[in-house]
Amino acid sequence: MTDERTARAQVERWGDMVWRLALARTRHIQDSEDVFQEVFARFFRHERELDSDQHRKAWLIRCTLNCTNTLLSARWRSWLPLEEAVTRTMEPEDRAVYRAVLELPKAYRTAIHLHYYEGYSVAEIAALTGAKEGTVKSWLSRGREKLAQALKGEELP
């Protein structure tokens, strides 16, 4: 059983990463918070099985992807404006770019987020998402193209 001090340290260390990924996937602040809570509830049940920080980080990302997939497949789910979430998570100079990332299709925004915000390689993203490396490269390439269009003021197709 994890003591409160250790639990707080783990949440402080990994919490921002989990919350940002959940936000990138759900595009909704309350849903991100729900995913965050579910991920850490699961994490503390399985923490002893995780033998390194690299293993913990990968496990948390995989769990976040799974929890967001479950949430996104719910029939009752509705979409709300992103402004509150973007305002809360980003510095003013980064908001336009992150808003554009959040507008991308789910696969593209997941790959972009994991690569540029979390620092994962193509191979690592492929392992985390269960996709082929070529697919991840395609997601990143198409996502960058769409971001460039959006940031130039062109409409995303």
Number of C-alpha atoms within 10 A of each C-alpha: 9 12 7 9 8 10 15 12 11 17 15 11 12 16 18 13 20 27 22 23 25 27 24 28 26 21 24 21 23 13 20 25 16 15 26 26 15 15 25 21 11 12 20 13 11 13 15 11 10 14 9 9 10 10 12 19 16 18 18 21 23 19 21 24 21 15 18 25 14 11 18 15 9 10 7 7 11 8 9 11 10 15 13 11 18 22 13 11 16 15 11 10 8 12 16 15 14 18 21 18 24 24 17 22 13 17 16 25 24 24 27 27 21 22 17 11 12 15 12 17 16 19 14 16 24 18 15 17 16 11 12 14 16 12 14 26 18 14 20 22 15 15 23 17 13 22 25 15 15 20 16 9 9 11 9 14 7
